[in-house]
Amino acid sequence: MAMVTIYGLDEKIGNVSYYDSQNQGYGFTKPYSEDTAKIIDQEIKKIIDTQYERAKAILKKHEDKLHQLANKLLESEVIFKEDLETIFGKRPLEKEVMSKKRLKPQQKLPKRLRKK
């Protein structure tokens, strides 16, 4: 809901935030009309339905690996990162993120960040 109502991350609603700093989300008042509330509900339902279908497709695509994981859990009751990497492989993003964290030799830290 925050994705649509607070952060404005929806094409239909647009870049509008309906965050109510006075109410902080704990009350029953809302800073928008009933028509806007219906649109927000529809957009949130669309996001949930789309991601639900995406999740089902991912699970179906990797069904054999999920069975391997289930068997591993039945066998040892505990799994570790290495077990997941054996079944699913390394996460593709992990290599990219790790390489970005390291400074390349030609890169230098700004003077204010260097140890003195």
N, C-alpha and C positions, 0 to 999 in steps of 0.2 A: 504494500500500500504506500509506503514511504517513497518508493521509486516514482510513483505517479503524483501523489499529493504534496510531498515535501520537496523532492529534488527535480520535479518537472521533466522527468525522462519518459515522456510519452508524446507521440506525434499528434494525437487527437486533442489532448489537453494542452499541450504546448509547454513552453518554458515558464510555467507559472507555479509558484509555490503557494500552497494553501496551509502552510504551517501556522498554527495558532500558538504563539509563545505564551499567551495568557492562560490558556486552557491546558497546554502541554499534553494533549491527547488523552486525558483521563476523564473528561466529562462527556456530555452528550450533545454539546453544541458544536457546530461546524461553520467555518467562515465561507460557505458557498451555498448555492441554491440547491433545491431538490433535483432540478434538471441536471446540474453539474454533478451532483452525487450519483445519479443514475449513470452518467457517462463514465465517471470514475470507476464505479462498480463494473461496468461492461469492459472497460480497458483492463482492469485488474484480472477479471475472469479470463479475458483473452490471453494475457501474459501467462497465467497459471495453466490454462489449457494447452497453450503452445509448448511450454516447458515440460509439462507432463508427457505430452506426445514425444518430445525430444528425448526425455529420460527413458521412456519405453523403447524407443528405437535404439538407443545406446545399449540398453540392457539386452535387447534381442540380438544386436550385432555381436555382442561379446558373451553370449549365453554359454558357450563352451568354457570360457575362462571363468565365468561365475561358478560353474559346476566344479571346476578344478579347485577354486577357492573354497567352496563348501566342503569338498572332500578333505582338503588340507585342514580345515577347522575341525571336522569330525575326527580326523586322525590325531591332531595335536592340541586342540582347543585354544591354542595361542598362535598368532601369526606375527611376523615381524616385517619390517620394510623389505628386507631381502626376499622374503617369501612372495610378497606382492610383486616385486620386480621380476622374480622368476616367472610368475604367471602372466603378468600384464606387460612386462618390459618397463624400462625406465620412462619416466614422464618426459615427453618431448620438450616441454617448457623448462624443465629443471636445468638442462644443459645451457639453454639460452640465458636464463636468469643468472646462473652462476658465472657465465662468461662476462656478463655485463657488470657484475659486482667487482670484478678484478680490474684494476687499472692497467692499461697497456703501457709498455715501457716509455712510449713517446708522450704519454699523458703525465702531467705533474699536478700535484695538489696545489691549490692556491696558497700563497705564502701564509695567510692567516690560519690555515688548517695544518700546516706543517709543524712537527715537533721542534721545539727550540732547544 
